Amino acid sequence: MKKTLSRVAPFLMAVVMLGSFAGVASAQTYIHANGGSYWSQSGSGWNSINNDGYCVSGRGPCGSSLWYLQWNYNTSGCGADANSTYTMASVVGYNGDTYAWIDSSTGNMYGADYLVTYNYASSYASTVDQSAYYEAWATIALDKYRTSNVQHSDGWGAAYACNGVSGLQVEFDEVKLEI
């Protein structure tokens, strides 16, 4: 028995080591601004601040045509008046984390509504307290396979469904994927 184990042990160690590295993608970050062709919006009452958001202070390539902060007042009750969608590139074929940039110069919506579509069929609803962030990334989905789009509205997120409070400002800013 001892002789057999000594022959098999190096083989098993090699399998365990190779298995732990197989399928690991190098870390990549994709930041999507709300001025690109993958961004769409609908509704009325939009407000914007040019050359603001994640790009401030040299964090990214700034330009008012791509990087700007948008915000809207939230909707009271059920539903939404303003919506946005980031349609992501299909190149992101790995598990990853999805974040929303919160500038907080305008956002005080404590129940912001995000919907992350992943694997082109499943969805994950996320509610973010935008008032808790200042110049930071807020997590909206962790470890999802193939994030294909992110939707954001001025309605209430799932944690506060059909809340009657109105007059809060909802930020619509950059979205980041980390794989």
C-alpha positions as CSV (number, residue, x, y, z in Angstrom):
1,M,0.0,0.0,0.0
2,K,2.8,2.4,0.9
3,K,4.5,1.8,-2.4
4,T,1.4,2.4,-4.5
5,L,0.5,5.6,-2.7
6,S,4.0,7.0,-3.2
7,R,3.6,6.4,-7.0
8,V,0.1,8.0,-7.1
9,A,0.7,11.0,-4.8
10,P,2.8,13.0,-7.3
11,F,0.2,12.4,-10.0
12,L,-2.7,13.5,-7.7
13,M,-0.7,16.6,-6.7
14,A,-0.3,17.6,-10.4
15,V,-4.0,17.1,-11.1
16,V,-5.0,19.2,-8.1
17,M,-2.5,22.0,-9.0
18,L,-3.6,22.1,-12.7
19,G,-7.2,21.9,-11.8
20,S,-7.0,24.9,-9.6
21,F,-5.7,27.0,-12.5
22,A,-7.9,25.7,-15.3
23,G,-10.5,28.0,-16.6
24,V,-9.3,31.1,-14.7
25,A,-9.6,34.3,-16.8
26,S,-7.2,37.1,-16.3
27,A,-8.8,40.0,-14.4
28,Q,-10.5,42.5,-16.7
29,T,-12.5,45.6,-16.1
30,Y,-15.1,47.1,-18.4
31,I,-16.4,50.6,-17.6
32,H,-19.5,51.7,-19.6
33,A,-20.3,55.4,-19.7
34,N,-23.8,56.7,-20.4
35,G,-22.7,58.4,-23.6
36,G,-21.9,55.3,-25.7
37,S,-23.8,53.5,-28.3
38,Y,-24.7,50.7,-25.8
39,W,-26.6,53.2,-23.6
40,S,-30.3,54.0,-24.2
41,Q,-32.8,56.0,-22.2
42,S,-36.5,56.7,-22.2
43,G,-38.8,59.0,-20.3
44,S,-38.7,62.6,-19.5
45,G,-37.4,65.0,-16.8
46,W,-33.7,64.1,-17.4
47,N,-31.1,66.4,-15.9
48,S,-27.4,66.2,-16.7
49,I,-24.0,67.5,-15.6
50,N,-21.3,67.3,-18.4
51,N,-17.8,65.9,-17.7
52,D,-18.7,64.4,-14.4
53,G,-18.9,60.9,-12.9
54,Y,-16.1,58.3,-12.7
55,C,-13.8,60.2,-15.1
56,V,-13.3,63.1,-12.7
57,S,-9.7,63.5,-11.3
58,G,-8.1,61.6,-14.1
59,R,-9.7,58.2,-13.4
60,G,-10.7,57.8,-17.0
61,P,-10.8,59.5,-20.4
62,C,-13.1,62.4,-19.9
63,G,-15.2,64.2,-22.5
64,S,-18.6,65.7,-22.3
65,S,-19.8,63.6,-25.2
66,L,-19.2,60.3,-23.3
67,W,-18.9,61.0,-19.6
68,Y,-21.7,62.8,-17.9
69,L,-23.9,62.4,-14.9
70,Q,-27.6,62.1,-15.3
71,W,-30.3,62.2,-12.7
72,N,-34.0,62.3,-12.4
73,Y,-36.6,62.6,-9.6
74,N,-38.0,59.3,-8.4
75,T,-41.4,58.0,-9.0
76,S,-43.8,57.5,-6.2
77,G,-45.6,54.2,-5.9
78,C,-45.3,51.4,-8.5
79,G,-43.7,51.9,-11.9
80,A,-41.2,54.3,-13.3
81,D,-41.1,57.4,-15.6
82,A,-37.5,57.2,-16.7
83,N,-35.5,54.2,-17.6
84,S,-32.0,53.4,-18.9
85,T,-30.3,50.3,-20.3
86,Y,-26.6,49.5,-20.7
87,T,-26.3,46.7,-23.3
88,M,-23.0,45.0,-22.6
89,A,-20.7,43.4,-25.1
90,S,-21.1,39.7,-25.5
91,V,-17.3,39.3,-25.2
92,V,-17.8,39.1,-21.4
93,G,-18.1,35.3,-21.2
94,Y,-17.0,34.8,-17.6
95,N,-18.4,35.1,-14.1
96,G,-18.1,38.6,-12.9
97,D,-19.2,41.4,-10.6
98,T,-21.3,44.4,-11.6
99,Y,-21.2,47.8,-10.1
100,A,-22.8,51.2,-10.5
101,W,-20.9,54.5,-10.0
102,I,-22.5,56.7,-7.4
103,D,-21.3,60.3,-7.5
104,S,-23.7,61.5,-4.8
105,S,-23.5,65.1,-5.9
106,T,-27.1,64.6,-6.8
107,G,-28.2,61.1,-5.7
108,N,-30.2,60.7,-2.5
109,M,-32.4,57.8,-3.6
110,Y,-32.2,55.2,-0.8
111,G,-34.1,52.6,-2.9
112,A,-32.6,52.9,-6.4
113,D,-33.8,50.2,-8.8
114,Y,-31.3,48.1,-10.9
115,L,-32.0,44.9,-12.8
116,V,-29.0,42.9,-14.1
117,T,-29.6,40.4,-16.9
118,Y,-27.0,37.6,-17.1
119,N,-26.5,34.5,-19.2
120,Y,-28.9,36.3,-21.7
121,A,-32.0,34.9,-19.9
122,S,-31.8,35.2,-16.1
123,S,-32.2,38.4,-14.1
124,Y,-31.2,39.7,-10.7
125,A,-33.0,42.6,-9.0
126,S,-30.9,44.9,-6.9
127,T,-31.8,47.8,-4.7
128,V,-29.1,50.4,-3.9
129,D,-29.0,53.1,-1.3
130,Q,-27.4,55.8,-3.4
131,S,-27.3,58.2,-0.4
132,A,-24.8,55.8,1.3
133,Y,-22.1,56.4,-1.4
134,Y,-19.9,59.3,-2.3
135,E,-17.6,59.0,-5.3
136,A,-17.6,55.2,-5.1
137,W,-18.8,52.0,-6.8
138,A,-21.9,50.3,-5.4
139,T,-22.2,46.6,-5.9
140,I,-25.4,45.6,-7.9
141,A,-24.6,42.0,-8.7
142,L,-21.9,39.5,-7.7
143,D,-20.6,36.4,-9.4
144,K,-23.0,36.4,-12.4
145,Y,-22.2,34.6,-15.6
146,R,-22.2,36.7,-18.8
147,T,-23.8,40.0,-17.7
148,S,-25.6,41.1,-20.8
149,N,-27.3,44.3,-19.7
150,V,-28.1,46.5,-16.8
151,Q,-31.4,48.4,-16.5
152,H,-31.9,51.2,-14.1
153,S,-35.1,53.3,-13.4
154,D,-36.4,56.1,-11.3
155,G,-38.8,53.7,-9.7
156,W,-38.4,51.9,-6.4
157,G,-36.2,48.8,-6.2
158,A,-37.5,45.4,-5.1
159,A,-36.6,46.1,-1.4
160,Y,-39.0,49.1,-1.3
161,A,-41.6,48.0,-3.9
162,C,-44.3,50.6,-4.5
163,N,-43.0,53.0,-1.8
164,G,-45.1,56.2,-1.7
165,V,-42.2,58.6,-1.1
166,S,-41.3,61.0,-4.0
167,G,-39.0,63.9,-4.7
168,L,-35.7,62.0,-4.3
169,Q,-33.0,62.3,-6.9
170,V,-31.9,59.1,-8.7
171,E,-28.4,59.0,-10.3
172,F,-27.8,57.4,-13.6
173,D,-24.1,57.0,-14.1
174,E,-21.3,54.6,-15.2
175,V,-21.6,50.8,-14.9
176,K,-18.5,48.6,-14.3
177,L,-18.0,44.9,-15.0
178,E,-15.1,43.0,-13.3
179,I,-14.3,39.5,-14.5
